[in-house]
């Protein structure tokens, strides 16, 4: 009888287990990394040695930073013929399990891996990426209650941990 009860208790425990939030990332600062402007109302921290102009633009903002070895490239440029905007398209609701983007070679890539970024337990960033040697990624950031395209990332998949750390430093000014 004890074995039956133990079996049911263990079964119930396994069935009721939910995925932990250990795969999620909390927003935090990193000592020793430079804090730079990311968007009009946001900053980001970048490791030492990254090159590129960061946030710039005359008729709206664009952004570009790259690691010295070019294994991580961070950029955005959501522009029309008159102006560049801080954010691109909005993410549809409910949150999709994947998104499709066009890579630098005009090829459509499905981004089906997801990382969540939280601030005070609220999801404020969703990073979609493809798990390949040279991975593409797209970050959607919650701005005024809506997830919007905020950053495009091209990176060596072995550098995913650094990409997540960089994204995890984005903060509202």
Backbone bond lengths (Angstrom), bond angles and torsions (degrees), N, CA, C in turn:
res aa  C-N    CA-C-N  psi(-1)  N-CA   C-N-CA  omega(-1)  CA-C   N-CA-C  phi
1 X - - - 1.440 - - 1.538 110.86 -
2 X 1.353 116.56 -39.16 1.454 120.38 179.13 1.528 111.03 -61.83
3 X 1.337 116.19 -37.27 1.467 120.05 179.36 1.523 110.75 -64.68
4 X 1.311 117.51 -39.12 1.466 121.54 179.80 1.530 110.12 -65.91
5 X 1.328 115.96 -44.97 1.462 120.28 179.65 1.529 109.86 -64.05
6 X 1.331 116.55 -44.74 1.461 120.74 177.92 1.520 110.81 -60.07
7 X 1.339 116.63 -42.81 1.463 120.92 178.48 1.529 110.97 -59.41
8 X 1.320 117.63 -47.06 1.457 121.29 -179.26 1.537 111.89 -66.76
9 X 1.324 116.76 -38.12 1.459 119.22 177.22 1.528 111.65 -64.07
10 X 1.325 115.73 -45.22 1.461 119.16 178.64 1.524 111.41 -65.39
11 X 1.322 116.81 -40.85 1.468 120.86 178.15 1.522 110.71 -61.89
12 X 1.320 116.23 -44.98 1.466 120.33 178.87 1.519 111.14 -62.32
13 X 1.312 115.96 -40.67 1.451 120.64 179.44 1.522 111.06 -63.00
14 X 1.318 116.73 -45.49 1.466 120.61 179.73 1.521 111.88 -65.68
15 X 1.302 117.48 -39.96 1.458 121.39 -179.27 1.524 110.64 -67.90
16 X 1.316 117.07 -36.96 1.466 119.92 -176.07 1.521 112.78 -84.04
17 X 1.333 117.99 -7.10 1.461 119.83 179.05 1.510 109.96 -66.52
18 X 1.303 114.76 135.39 1.455 119.12 174.67 1.515 107.69 -115.98
19 X 1.312 115.89 158.83 1.447 121.20 179.59 1.521 108.91 -59.20
20 X 1.319 116.17 133.05 1.462 119.08 178.63 1.521 109.61 -77.36
21 X 1.298 115.77 164.27 1.448 120.87 179.68 1.528 111.66 -85.95
22 X 1.348 117.42 14.06 1.446 120.58 -179.28 1.524 112.26 -64.67
23 X 1.334 118.56 -20.43 1.449 121.59 177.82 1.523 111.13 -83.94
24 X 1.310 116.96 -7.15 1.449 121.73 178.82 1.528 108.97 -89.21
25 X 1.330 115.52 162.35 1.452 121.00 -179.21 1.519 108.92 -122.81
26 X 1.313 115.59 137.85 1.456 120.90 176.63 1.524 109.19 -96.87
27 X 1.317 115.60 143.19 1.454 121.25 179.60 1.528 108.84 -67.92
28 X 1.333 116.44 130.36 1.464 120.36 179.38 1.528 109.87 -157.84
29 X 1.311 115.47 161.35 1.466 121.61 177.52 1.517 109.19 -89.32
30 X 1.335 115.91 155.23 1.461 121.25 177.95 1.526 108.09 -122.77
31 X 1.325 116.14 118.69 1.463 121.49 179.38 1.525 110.01 -61.75
32 X 1.316 116.17 136.92 1.460 121.83 177.02 1.515 114.42 91.89
33 X 1.325 118.26 -11.69 1.465 121.46 177.16 1.519 108.84 -94.15
34 X 1.334 116.04 143.85 1.456 121.57 179.07 1.524 110.49 -73.97
35 X 1.316 116.68 137.69 1.465 122.36 173.61 1.521 107.58 -98.26
36 X 1.343 115.95 124.25 1.465 120.80 -178.15 1.529 109.48 -130.47
37 X 1.325 115.16 164.18 1.459 119.24 174.42 1.524 109.34 -66.65
38 X 1.335 114.60 137.05 1.458 120.95 179.54 1.530 110.58 -112.76
39 X 1.313 115.62 -45.00 1.460 124.13 176.49 1.521 106.55 -144.18
40 X 1.309 117.64 176.86 1.459 120.80 -178.08 1.523 111.73 -51.15
41 X 1.332 117.52 -43.34 1.461 121.47 -175.73 1.526 114.20 -112.34
42 X 1.340 117.73 15.85 1.459 120.73 -175.53 1.526 111.68 -136.89
43 X 1.344 114.78 152.68 1.464 122.23 171.50 1.525 108.37 -119.17
44 X 1.318 115.48 165.17 1.462 122.91 175.87 1.521 106.75 -143.69
45 X 1.323 116.83 153.04 1.459 120.69 174.90 1.524 108.78 -106.77
46 X 1.331 115.04 139.29 1.456 122.57 -176.95 1.528 108.61 -125.50
47 X 1.344 118.32 137.52 1.468 119.62 177.15 1.534 111.76 -61.36
48 X 1.315 115.97 157.69 1.461 122.69 177.68 1.529 108.87 -61.30
49 X 1.315 116.31 141.06 1.461 121.38 174.91 1.516 115.09 96.05
50 X 1.324 118.15 -1.76 1.471 120.03 178.11 1.522 108.93 -75.92
51 X 1.331 116.00 146.49 1.456 122.06 -178.30 1.520 109.76 -116.60
52 X 1.332 115.58 163.82 1.455 120.53 179.99 1.508 109.80 117.75
53 X 1.296 115.92 161.66 1.460 121.13 -172.89 1.518 114.36 -77.00
54 X 1.318 119.28 -12.05 1.455 120.35 -176.16 1.514 109.27 73.13
55 X 1.326 116.67 -136.70 1.469 120.14 178.31 1.520 109.09 -85.31
56 X 1.305 115.41 129.96 1.453 120.46 178.87 1.512 109.53 -153.66
57 X 1.289 114.90 -176.36 1.451 119.02 177.38 1.508 111.49 130.93
58 X 1.310 115.47 151.03 1.456 121.65 -179.73 1.527 110.63 -102.39
59 X 1.305 116.11 -43.37 1.469 121.06 179.75 1.524 109.62 -112.05
60 X 1.319 115.10 57.86 1.454 121.77 -177.06 1.512 110.44 111.39
61 X 1.324 116.14 169.90 1.457 121.04 -172.71 1.525 113.46 -94.78
62 X 1.327 114.04 143.44 1.461 123.63 166.65 1.521 105.52 -131.65
63 X 1.329 116.85 171.02 1.461 119.68 -175.48 1.519 109.02 -149.76
64 X 1.344 116.31 139.99 1.463 120.99 172.92 1.524 109.49 -154.36
65 X 1.324 115.65 126.89 1.464 123.49 171.80 1.524 107.25 -144.27
66 X 1.322 115.74 144.07 1.460 121.41 -179.24 1.519 109.70 -140.78
67 X 1.325 116.11 145.74 1.455 119.05 173.05 1.533 107.50 -66.85
68 X 1.321 117.36 155.73 1.464 121.26 -177.37 1.525 111.80 -58.35
69 X 1.326 117.73 -31.31 1.466 121.15 179.29 1.533 112.90 -90.92
70 X 1.329 116.75 4.54 1.479 124.13 179.41 1.530 113.72 61.57
71 X 1.330 117.45 22.28 1.468 119.70 178.37 1.523 112.12 -85.35
72 X 1.338 116.31 -11.17 1.464 121.48 173.14 1.531 106.98 -135.69
73 X 1.338 115.86 122.70 1.464 121.25 177.27 1.523 107.90 -125.14
74 X 1.330 115.79 122.29 1.455 123.16 -178.86 1.523 108.33 -112.64
75 X 1.327 117.25 128.49 1.466 118.04 -179.04 1.520 111.81 -156.64
76 X 1.327 114.38 157.83 1.457 121.33 165.27 1.514 108.15 -154.55
77 X 1.307 114.73 152.40 1.458 123.05 177.17 1.517 106.99 -166.20
78 X 1.298 117.17 84.87 1.465 122.87 -177.09 1.527 107.86 -97.30
79 X 1.314 115.18 85.35 1.455 120.93 -169.25 1.532 112.28 -121.18
80 X 1.326 114.44 149.68 1.455 120.75 165.57 1.528 105.96 -113.87
81 X 1.309 118.72 -166.65 1.464 120.29 -175.73 1.528 113.54 -70.93
82 X 1.328 118.01 -12.89 1.459 120.78 -176.81 1.520 115.68 -114.38
83 X 1.340 117.35 -26.30 1.453 119.55 -169.25 1.523 110.77 -156.95
84 X 1.332 116.21 152.61 1.468 122.28 173.51 1.527 108.16 -109.75
85 X 1.321 115.61 134.39 1.457 122.68 -175.69 1.523 110.17 -105.59
86 X 1.333 116.64 153.68 1.466 121.21 177.99 1.520 112.28 -64.27
87 X 1.326 117.12 -31.70 1.458 121.24 -176.27 1.519 110.26 -127.97
88 X 1.334 114.17 156.15 1.459 120.97 177.37 1.515 111.04 -100.08
89 X 1.325 115.19 -142.45 1.463 121.79 -176.88 1.522 112.14 -63.15
90 X 1.328 115.66 154.33 1.460 120.80 175.99 1.524 109.54 -84.93
91 X 1.308 115.55 151.84 1.459 122.25 177.51 1.518 108.12 -83.23
92 X 1.315 116.02 133.18 1.465 118.15 -177.43 1.528 110.68 -68.99
93 X 1.313 115.03 160.20 1.449 122.80 -178.42 1.521 108.52 -119.10
94 X 1.308 121.46 131.19 1.467 128.15 3.75 1.529 111.40 -69.24
95 X 1.317 114.90 160.18 1.453 121.31 -177.76 1.524 109.37 -59.21
96 X 1.338 117.63 123.82 1.463 120.42 -177.66 1.530 112.50 -73.52
97 X 1.322 116.12 159.27 1.465 121.49 178.12 1.520 111.73 -81.67
98 X 1.343 117.02 -13.04 1.460 120.97 175.87 1.525 109.07 -158.30
99 X 1.318 115.42 162.53 1.464 122.17 174.25 1.521 108.05 -134.63
100 X 1.313 116.16 157.58 1.453 120.58 176.58 1.519 109.50 -114.08
101 X 1.329 115.64 137.15 1.455 122.03 178.69 1.522 109.10 -132.85
102 X 1.310 114.98 163.86 1.452 120.43 175.40 1.522 107.16 -100.03
103 X 1.342 116.93 126.10 1.463 119.21 -179.41 1.529 110.48 -82.26
104 X 1.318 116.80 -174.61 1.473 121.89 -177.20 1.523 113.23 -66.97
105 X 1.313 117.40 -12.36 1.466 121.64 179.54 1.522 111.17 -105.99
106 X 1.327 116.40 19.55 1.476 124.33 179.48 1.525 112.97 60.93
107 X 1.314 116.61 24.95 1.459 121.89 177.19 1.529 108.77 -98.99
108 X 1.350 117.13 137.82 1.460 121.43 176.98 1.527 108.84 -77.43
109 X 1.322 115.70 127.75 1.467 122.58 -179.10 1.521 108.16 -121.67
110 X 1.328 116.21 133.69 1.466 121.27 175.85 1.521 108.69 -91.02
111 X 1.319 115.42 122.96 1.467 121.83 177.55 1.522 107.40 -98.05
112 X 1.327 116.26 106.57 1.465 119.92 -172.67 1.531 114.33 -118.93
113 X 1.311 117.11 9.94 1.465 121.74 173.92 1.527 106.49 -106.69
114 X 1.326 116.90 142.29 1.465 120.01 -174.73 1.527 111.06 -132.47
115 X 1.334 115.59 135.48 1.465 123.60 171.02 1.526 106.74 -121.63
116 X 1.330 116.79 141.17 1.465 121.93 179.58 1.522 109.42 -111.42
117 X 1.327 115.54 140.49 1.460 122.15 177.70 1.517 108.24 -117.75
118 X 1.334 115.42 131.44 1.465 121.20 -173.23 1.514 111.68 -121.66
119 X 1.310 113.13 150.46 1.457 121.37 169.76 1.518 106.10 -134.04
120 X 1.337 116.28 119.33 1.466 121.72 -176.56 1.527 110.95 53.14
121 X 1.298 117.85 46.22 1.470 127.80 178.17 1.531 114.20 69.24
122 X 1.328 118.64 -1.62 1.471 121.08 177.48 1.528 109.22 -93.68
123 X 1.322 117.28 133.56 1.463 121.05 176.23 1.524 107.66 -70.58
124 X 1.353 116.02 121.87 1.462 119.55 178.17 1.529 111.81 -120.81
125 X 1.327 116.68 -8.15 1.460 120.44 178.05 1.511 110.81 -144.85
126 X 1.325 115.99 139.57 1.466 121.89 176.10 1.517 107.07 -129.14
127 X 1.326 116.20 118.71 1.463 121.78 -178.75 1.518 109.08 -108.11
128 X 1.318 115.65 115.09 1.459 122.78 175.42 1.521 107.92 -97.25
129 X 1.335 116.90 138.47 1.460 119.49 176.11 1.522 110.02 -151.70
130 X 1.323 114.71 162.39 1.466 121.74 176.36 1.516 107.26 -102.77
131 X 1.298 116.27 136.60 1.459 121.32 -177.98 1.525 108.72 -89.69
132 X 1.317 115.67 86.88 1.461 122.05 176.12 1.522 106.99 -142.37
133 X 1.323 117.11 168.49 1.467 119.52 -176.13 1.524 112.16 -54.00
134 X 1.326 116.19 -52.16 1.464 120.57 172.73 1.511 105.89 -103.62
135 X 1.312 115.62 99.61 1.456 121.39 -172.06 1.528 111.00 -91.94
136 X 1.317 114.10 149.96 1.459 121.44 170.80 1.514 106.98 -108.84
137 X 1.325 116.03 148.05 1.455 120.03 177.46 1.511 110.87 -145.12
138 X 1.314 114.82 156.12 1.457 121.54 178.36 1.527 108.37 -138.25
139 X 1.322 115.51 124.89 1.458 121.62 -179.72 1.516 109.79 -100.11
140 X 1.327 115.64 130.21 1.463 122.30 172.47 1.518 107.11 -109.22
141 X 1.336 116.35 128.23 1.453 122.14 -175.68 1.516 109.81 -117.62
142 X 1.329 116.08 139.62 1.459 120.95 -179.81 1.524 109.07 -79.39
143 X 1.318 115.50 112.34 1.449 122.30 179.65 1.520 107.49 -126.17
144 X 1.324 116.58 120.98 1.466 121.85 -175.89 1.528 111.88 53.73
145 X 1.336 115.83 41.11 1.462 121.88 174.58 1.512 115.74 81.43
146 X 1.338 118.49 3.02 1.467 121.77 -177.34 1.526 109.40 -126.85
147 X 1.344 117.13 133.83 1.460 121.01 175.62 1.523 109.12 -76.20
148 X 1.348 114.95 124.15 1.457 121.30 -177.89 1.528 109.76 -128.42
149 X 1.334 115.89 149.57 1.452 121.46 176.73 1.519 108.41 -60.36
150 X 1.350 116.44 122.83 1.458 119.80 -171.75 1.526 114.33 -123.17
151 X 1.337 118.20 -24.44 1.462 119.66 -174.25 1.526 109.16 -161.63
152 X 1.322 115.11 139.13 1.465 121.23 173.77 1.525 106.81 -109.17
153 X 1.331 116.03 137.85 1.458 120.42 -176.79 1.526 108.94 -130.74
154 X 1.316 115.59 131.52 1.466 121.89 170.10 1.519 104.86 -116.97
155 X 1.337 117.82 125.84 1.459 119.00 -173.06 1.514 112.04 -154.44
156 X 1.324 114.24 156.87 1.453 122.49 171.74 1.529 105.54 -74.29
157 X 1.329 118.31 127.08 1.470 121.84 -174.41 1.534 111.77 -56.10
158 X 1.322 117.65 -26.38 1.464 120.54 177.83 1.528 111.83 -67.28
159 X 1.328 117.54 -14.47 1.467 122.97 -179.24 1.529 112.58 -99.59
160 X 1.333 117.75 11.92 1.464 121.45 -178.45 1.523 112.39 -55.10
161 X 1.322 118.20 -38.84 1.465 119.94 -179.19 1.525 111.45 -62.75
162 X 1.319 118.10 -38.45 1.469 120.84 178.40 1.526 110.28 -70.08
163 X 1.344 116.75 -41.13 1.464 120.11 176.94 1.527 109.89 -57.50
164 X 1.327 117.43 -45.76 1.468 121.04 179.17 1.525 111.67 -63.08
165 X 1.323 117.33 -37.93 1.470 120.13 178.20 1.524 110.53 -65.44
166 X 1.340 116.84 -42.12 1.467 120.42 178.77 1.525 110.20 -61.95
167 X 1.326 116.79 -50.31 1.472 120.59 179.41 1.524 110.29 -58.08
168 X 1.307 116.78 -38.75 1.455 122.13 -178.58 1.513 114.79 -67.09
169 X 1.334 117.69 -2.40 1.467 120.40 178.71 1.527 112.92 -102.39
170 X 1.337 117.91 -2.27 1.462 120.52 -178.51 1.526 109.17 -66.09
171 X 1.327 115.74 129.26 1.464 120.26 -179.08 1.518 110.14 -140.27
172 X 1.322 115.52 148.87 1.461 121.32 173.37 1.528 107.87 -72.59
173 X 1.311 116.11 140.22 1.477 121.38 178.51 1.512 110.70 -68.86
